Amino acid sequence: MAMDPITQEILLDWFVDLETPEGLRAELIEGELVVTPVPDGHHEHCIGLIVEQVLVHSRTRMQFAGTKGLVLNGDGDPRNRVIPDGTFAPRASRLFRGADPWMPCDGVAMVLEVTSTKPRADRETKRRCYARGSIPLHLLVDRGDSAITLFSTPERGDYREHLTRPLGKPLTLPAPFAFELETVDFL
């Protein structure tokens, strides 16, 4: 839905000033307010396993942020403010140092999502947002489908390529990571 600039500004001001109750996370995705509860243990288990492998095996040293707000306005629409389950950036870039709570996504190497209570947002809506923000890689652990998918090559509002493996099978992460991500412990 198209909004005039004044309505967009009012929406953004309201969202930025929103005080989310403890235990909830608020995101503005394609102009829609999405509030999610604290994730369960299996959700965090999958994230922890990925972070551990990236920090140990990645060819490029990486930094990780678990609750970094990203402004995804590659399409000129400032209504996309998303908090990925994980954000990776090359350590040498020092991308997170001094960053605002809601930072631009330039320099982000990969975002990570693990499906939760709103799997459609994780599977579809956020994927499109990340592609519009030109984030090179988007890794999705789909607990409902017992699969892991790597989306790459963002183009025209979506990812042009994707590779899906069942959980339990390795998934090769390309440069700058350049290693095989093991998923057997995700089950």
BAVOLUM-792667 format. One record per residue (C-alpha): residue number from 1; residue in three letters; z, y, x. Coordinates in steps of 0.25 Angstrom, whole numbers, plus 5000, padded with zeros to 4 digits. Layout:
N
{n=NUM; res=ALA; zz=Z; yy=Y; xx=X}
...
This chain:
187
{n=1; res=MET; zz=5000; yy=5000; xx=5000}
{n=2; res=ALA; zz=4996; yy=5013; xx=5006}
{n=3; res=MET; zz=5006; yy=5024; xx=5007}
{n=4; res=ASP; zz=5005; yy=5039; xx=5009}
{n=5; res=PRO; zz=5011; yy=5044; xx=5022}
{n=6; res=ILE; zz=5023; yy=5051; xx=5015}
{n=7; res=THR; zz=5026; yy=5038; xx=5008}
{n=8; res=GLN; zz=5025; yy=5030; xx=5021}
{n=9; res=GLU; zz=5034; yy=5040; xx=5028}
{n=10; res=ILE; zz=5045; yy=5039; xx=5017}
{n=11; res=LEU; zz=5044; yy=5024; xx=5018}
{n=12; res=LEU; zz=5045; yy=5024; xx=5033}
{n=13; res=ASP; zz=5057; yy=5034; xx=5033}
{n=14; res=TRP; zz=5064; yy=5026; xx=5023}
{n=15; res=PHE; zz=5062; yy=5013; xx=5030}
{n=16; res=VAL; zz=5066; yy=5018; xx=5044}
{n=17; res=ASP; zz=5079; yy=5023; xx=5038}
{n=18; res=LEU; zz=5082; yy=5010; xx=5030}
{n=19; res=GLU; zz=5095; yy=5004; xx=5033}
{n=20; res=THR; zz=5093; yy=4989; xx=5032}
{n=21; res=PRO; zz=5106; yy=4982; xx=5028}
{n=22; res=GLU; zz=5111; yy=4973; xx=5039}
{n=23; res=GLY; zz=5104; yy=4959; xx=5040}
{n=24; res=LEU; zz=5091; yy=4964; xx=5034}
{n=25; res=ARG; zz=5079; yy=4969; xx=5041}
{n=26; res=ALA; zz=5069; yy=4979; xx=5035}
{n=27; res=GLU; zz=5054; yy=4981; xx=5038}
{n=28; res=LEU; zz=5043; yy=4989; xx=5032}
{n=29; res=ILE; zz=5031; yy=4980; xx=5032}
{n=30; res=GLU; zz=5018; yy=4985; xx=5026}
{n=31; res=GLY; zz=5026; yy=4996; xx=5018}
{n=32; res=GLU; zz=5036; yy=4985; xx=5012}
{n=33; res=LEU; zz=5050; yy=4985; xx=5015}
{n=34; res=VAL; zz=5054; yy=4971; xx=5020}
{n=35; res=VAL; zz=5069; yy=4967; xx=5021}
{n=36; res=THR; zz=5073; yy=4954; xx=5027}
{n=37; res=PRO; zz=5086; yy=4947; xx=5030}
{n=38; res=VAL; zz=5092; yy=4943; xx=5043}
{n=39; res=PRO; zz=5084; yy=4930; xx=5048}
{n=40; res=ASP; zz=5089; yy=4916; xx=5048}
{n=41; res=GLY; zz=5093; yy=4908; xx=5060}
{n=42; res=HIS; zz=5080; yy=4900; xx=5061}
{n=43; res=HIS; zz=5072; yy=4914; xx=5061}
{n=44; res=GLU; zz=5080; yy=4919; xx=5072}
{n=45; res=HIS; zz=5079; yy=4905; xx=5080}
{n=46; res=CYS; zz=5064; yy=4906; xx=5080}
{n=47; res=ILE; zz=5064; yy=4920; xx=5085}
{n=48; res=GLY; zz=5074; yy=4917; xx=5096}
{n=49; res=LEU; zz=5065; yy=4905; xx=5101}
{n=50; res=ILE; zz=5053; yy=4914; xx=5101}
{n=51; res=VAL; zz=5060; yy=4925; xx=5109}
{n=52; res=GLU; zz=5066; yy=4915; xx=5119}
{n=53; res=GLN; zz=5052; yy=4909; xx=5122}
{n=54; res=VAL; zz=5046; yy=4923; xx=5123}
{n=55; res=LEU; zz=5056; yy=4928; xx=5133}
{n=56; res=VAL; zz=5056; yy=4916; xx=5141}
{n=57; res=HIS; zz=5041; yy=4912; xx=5141}
{n=58; res=SER; zz=5033; yy=4925; xx=5138}
{n=59; res=ARG; zz=5023; yy=4928; xx=5150}
{n=60; res=THR; zz=5027; yy=4943; xx=5147}
{n=61; res=ARG; zz=5041; yy=4947; xx=5146}
{n=62; res=MET; zz=5045; yy=4951; xx=5132}
{n=63; res=GLN; zz=5055; yy=4959; xx=5125}
{n=64; res=PHE; zz=5059; yy=4954; xx=5111}
{n=65; res=ALA; zz=5065; yy=4963; xx=5099}
{n=66; res=GLY; zz=5070; yy=4956; xx=5087}
{n=67; res=THR; zz=5071; yy=4967; xx=5077}
{n=68; res=LYS; zz=5061; yy=4978; xx=5082}
{n=69; res=GLY; zz=5055; yy=4986; xx=5071}
{n=70; res=LEU; zz=5040; yy=4988; xx=5073}
{n=71; res=VAL; zz=5031; yy=4999; xx=5067}
{n=72; res=LEU; zz=5018; yy=4992; xx=5064}
{n=73; res=ASN; zz=5009; yy=5003; xx=5061}
{n=74; res=GLY; zz=4996; yy=4999; xx=5067}
{n=75; res=ASP; zz=4989; yy=5001; xx=5054}
{n=76; res=GLY; zz=4994; yy=5015; xx=5052}
{n=77; res=ASP; zz=5004; yy=5010; xx=5042}
{n=78; res=PRO; zz=5018; yy=5014; xx=5046}
{n=79; res=ARG; zz=5025; yy=5005; xx=5035}
{n=80; res=ASN; zz=5026; yy=4993; xx=5044}
{n=81; res=ARG; zz=5039; yy=4992; xx=5051}
{n=82; res=VAL; zz=5042; yy=4978; xx=5055}
{n=83; res=ILE; zz=5053; yy=4970; xx=5062}
{n=84; res=PRO; zz=5048; yy=4958; xx=5068}
{n=85; res=ASP; zz=5057; yy=4946; xx=5071}
{n=86; res=GLY; zz=5053; yy=4948; xx=5085}
{n=87; res=THR; zz=5045; yy=4958; xx=5094}
{n=88; res=PHE; zz=5040; yy=4955; xx=5108}
{n=89; res=ALA; zz=5036; yy=4965; xx=5118}
{n=90; res=PRO; zz=5033; yy=4964; xx=5133}
{n=91; res=ARG; zz=5046; yy=4967; xx=5140}
{n=92; res=ALA; zz=5039; yy=4977; xx=5150}
{n=93; res=SER; zz=5035; yy=4986; xx=5138}
{n=94; res=ARG; zz=5049; yy=4989; xx=5135}
{n=95; res=LEU; zz=5044; yy=4991; xx=5120}
{n=96; res=PHE; zz=5057; yy=4990; xx=5113}
{n=97; res=ARG; zz=5065; yy=4999; xx=5123}
{n=98; res=GLY; zz=5068; yy=5012; xx=5116}
{n=99; res=ALA; zz=5059; yy=5008; xx=5104}
{n=100; res=ASP; zz=5063; yy=5014; xx=5090}
{n=101; res=PRO; zz=5068; yy=5004; xx=5079}
{n=102; res=TRP; zz=5054; yy=5004; xx=5074}
{n=103; res=MET; zz=5044; yy=5004; xx=5085}
{n=104; res=PRO; zz=5029; yy=5003; xx=5086}
{n=105; res=CYS; zz=5023; yy=4989; xx=5089}
{n=106; res=ASP; zz=5015; yy=4993; xx=5101}
{n=107; res=GLY; zz=5018; yy=4984; xx=5113}
{n=108; res=VAL; zz=5024; yy=4973; xx=5104}
{n=109; res=ALA; zz=5018; yy=4959; xx=5109}
{n=110; res=MET; zz=5023; yy=4950; xx=5098}
{n=111; res=VAL; zz=5031; yy=4950; xx=5085}
{n=112; res=LEU; zz=5038; yy=4938; xx=5080}
{n=113; res=GLU; zz=5041; yy=4935; xx=5065}
{n=114; res=VAL; zz=5048; yy=4923; xx=5060}
{n=115; res=THR; zz=5047; yy=4920; xx=5045}
{n=116; res=SER; zz=5059; yy=4924; xx=5037}
{n=117; res=THR; zz=5062; yy=4927; xx=5022}
{n=118; res=LYS; zz=5049; yy=4935; xx=5020}
{n=119; res=PRO; zz=5039; yy=4926; xx=5027}
{n=120; res=ARG; zz=5027; yy=4933; xx=5021}
{n=121; res=ALA; zz=5031; yy=4946; xx=5028}
{n=122; res=ASP; zz=5032; yy=4938; xx=5041}
{n=123; res=ARG; zz=5019; yy=4930; xx=5039}
{n=124; res=GLU; zz=5010; yy=4941; xx=5034}
{n=125; res=THR; zz=5015; yy=4955; xx=5032}
{n=126; res=LYS; zz=5022; yy=4957; xx=5046}
{n=127; res=ARG; zz=5010; yy=4950; xx=5053}
{n=128; res=ARG; zz=5000; yy=4960; xx=5047}
{n=129; res=CYS; zz=5010; yy=4971; xx=5052}
{n=130; res=TYR; zz=5011; yy=4966; xx=5066}
{n=131; res=ALA; zz=4996; yy=4965; xx=5067}
{n=132; res=ARG; zz=4994; yy=4979; xx=5062}
{n=133; res=GLY; zz=5004; yy=4983; xx=5072}
{n=134; res=SER; zz=4995; yy=4976; xx=5083}
{n=135; res=ILE; zz=5006; yy=4967; xx=5088}
{n=136; res=PRO; zz=4998; yy=4957; xx=5096}
{n=137; res=LEU; zz=5006; yy=4944; xx=5092}
{n=138; res=HIS; zz=5014; yy=4941; xx=5080}
{n=139; res=LEU; zz=5022; yy=4927; xx=5080}
{n=140; res=LEU; zz=5026; yy=4922; xx=5067}
{n=141; res=VAL; zz=5036; yy=4910; xx=5066}
{n=142; res=ASP; zz=5034; yy=4905; xx=5051}
{n=143; res=ARG; zz=5046; yy=4897; xx=5048}
{n=144; res=GLY; zz=5040; yy=4894; xx=5034}
{n=145; res=ASP; zz=5027; yy=4888; xx=5040}
{n=146; res=SER; zz=5034; yy=4882; xx=5052}
{n=147; res=ALA; zz=5024; yy=4889; xx=5061}
{n=148; res=ILE; zz=5023; yy=4900; xx=5071}
{n=149; res=THR; zz=5011; yy=4909; xx=5072}
{n=150; res=LEU; zz=5006; yy=4919; xx=5082}
{n=151; res=PHE; zz=4997; yy=4930; xx=5077}
{n=152; res=SER; zz=4989; yy=4938; xx=5087}
{n=153; res=THR; zz=4977; yy=4948; xx=5088}
{n=154; res=PRO; zz=4981; yy=4959; xx=5077}
{n=155; res=GLU; zz=4969; yy=4965; xx=5071}
{n=156; res=ARG; zz=4967; yy=4972; xx=5058}
{n=157; res=GLY; zz=4981; yy=4970; xx=5052}
{n=158; res=ASP; zz=4983; yy=4955; xx=5055}
{n=159; res=TYR; zz=4983; yy=4946; xx=5067}
{n=160; res=ARG; zz=4969; yy=4940; xx=5069}
{n=161; res=GLU; zz=4974; yy=4927; xx=5076}
{n=162; res=HIS; zz=4986; yy=4918; xx=5074}
{n=163; res=LEU; zz=4991; yy=4905; xx=5079}
{n=164; res=THR; zz=5000; yy=4896; xx=5071}
{n=165; res=ARG; zz=5008; yy=4884; xx=5076}
{n=166; res=PRO; zz=5018; yy=4875; xx=5069}
{n=167; res=LEU; zz=5033; yy=4877; xx=5073}
{n=168; res=GLY; zz=5036; yy=4867; xx=5084}
{n=169; res=LYS; zz=5022; yy=4870; xx=5091}
{n=170; res=PRO; zz=5021; yy=4880; xx=5102}
{n=171; res=LEU; zz=5013; yy=4893; xx=5100}
{n=172; res=THR; zz=5007; yy=4900; xx=5112}
{n=173; res=LEU; zz=5010; yy=4915; xx=5113}
{n=174; res=PRO; zz=4999; yy=4923; xx=5120}
{n=175; res=ALA; zz=5001; yy=4934; xx=5130}
{n=176; res=PRO; zz=5009; yy=4941; xx=5133}
{n=177; res=PHE; zz=5018; yy=4929; xx=5129}
{n=178; res=ALA; zz=5009; yy=4918; xx=5134}
{n=179; res=PHE; zz=5018; yy=4906; xx=5131}
{n=180; res=GLU; zz=5019; yy=4895; xx=5121}
{n=181; res=LEU; zz=5030; yy=4897; xx=5111}
{n=182; res=GLU; zz=5038; yy=4885; xx=5107}
{n=183; res=THR; zz=5041; yy=4883; xx=5093}
{n=184; res=VAL; zz=5048; yy=4869; xx=5092}
{n=185; res=ASP; zz=5062; yy=4875; xx=5091}
{n=186; res=PHE; zz=5058; yy=4884; xx=5079}
{n=187; res=LEU; zz=5058; yy=4872; xx=5070}
